[in-house]
Amino acid sequence: MRHNLSDVAALMKDRRSFSPEAMGPRKVHRDIVEEILRAGTWAGTHGMTQPWRFTVFSEEGLAVLRDGLPQWYANHAGPGNVNKARVAKLKARFDACNCVIGLGRVHDPEGRISEEDNAWAVASAVQNMHLMCTAYGLGAKWTTPKFMGRPEVKKALGLPEEGKVMGLFYVGYPEGDWPKSHRMPLEFVTRWQDGKVSSVREHELKPTLKK
Ligand SMILES: Cc1cc2nc3c(=O)[nH]c(=O)nc-3n(C[C@H](O)[C@H](O)[C@H](O)COP(=O)(O)O)c2cc1C
């Protein structure tokens, strides 16, 4: 064994998404943010493209998001469709959360590696970052609202024209309890094809699986 299996499994199970509103005012220091980002860069990357690009919003830089999120949402919703409660919620999240990492990806200039593979690499990086947050006792949440695809978001993240926004990753010390979650048992999501018995995934038998 190269690592402590129970520690690794416990870390993965303990990783939870926290609403930014559930984060407290304690500051997330830059050296910790750098450790989190460094963990991200150790994700797998097809062809070593290392397509992840991060934009850290902190201190006065958070104003970009505090002003930007409601505006980007409103631009996306269109006149007459703006939900005021959602605007207020988007603004209020920066009362608590003091560190947000903009997630982006760039594409392989030589076109050897597909857009999908580069997106999956960034998703793997985010998982590493989230695990690192958990190890530090930091709450985090990856969000990908539809308006993230707007050009003004790409500009705010400083991504090149051909880059893609992959969402925002909120990081902060939790104010309340660490949330709990659950997952479907393996038989719902796994099919063994071992040449003996043809097993059937449980959800193929029960298509109306409840959340
Ligand atoms: C690719 C991706 C996008 C997500 N986007 C959102 C989002 O836009 N808003 C949100 O509230 N949560 C978002 N989440 C977080 C999920 O809601 C969360 O992972 C899920 O509820 C399971 O909870 P857990 O992360 O604590 O296990 C996203 C998660 C992933 C992996």
The ligand as an ORCA input file, in Angstrom:
! r2SCAN-3c Opt
* xyz 0 1
  C     -19.755     20.052    -13.133
  C     -20.508     20.495    -11.905
  C     -21.271     21.637    -11.964
  C     -21.994     22.084    -10.840
  N     -22.733     23.232    -10.938
  C     -23.464     23.639     -9.872
  C     -24.259     24.823     -9.948
  O     -24.294     25.524    -10.961
  N     -24.949     25.201     -8.854
  C     -24.919     24.462     -7.703
  O     -25.597     24.836     -6.740
  N     -24.149     23.350     -7.592
  C     -23.425     22.927     -8.644
  N     -22.630     21.809     -8.541
  C     -22.504     21.112     -7.232
  C     -23.513     19.987     -7.122
  O     -24.784     20.529     -6.828
  C     -23.065     19.019     -6.010
  O     -21.855     18.424     -6.386
  C     -24.102     17.936     -5.751
  O     -25.233     18.486     -5.120
  C     -23.571     16.817     -4.863
  O     -23.148     17.342     -3.614
  P     -21.650     17.134     -3.091
  O     -20.739     17.869     -4.022
  O     -21.649     17.703     -1.709
  O     -21.372     15.671     -3.102
  C     -21.920     21.339     -9.635
  C     -21.136     20.180     -9.585
  C     -20.438     19.759    -10.696
  C     -19.585     18.511    -10.618
*
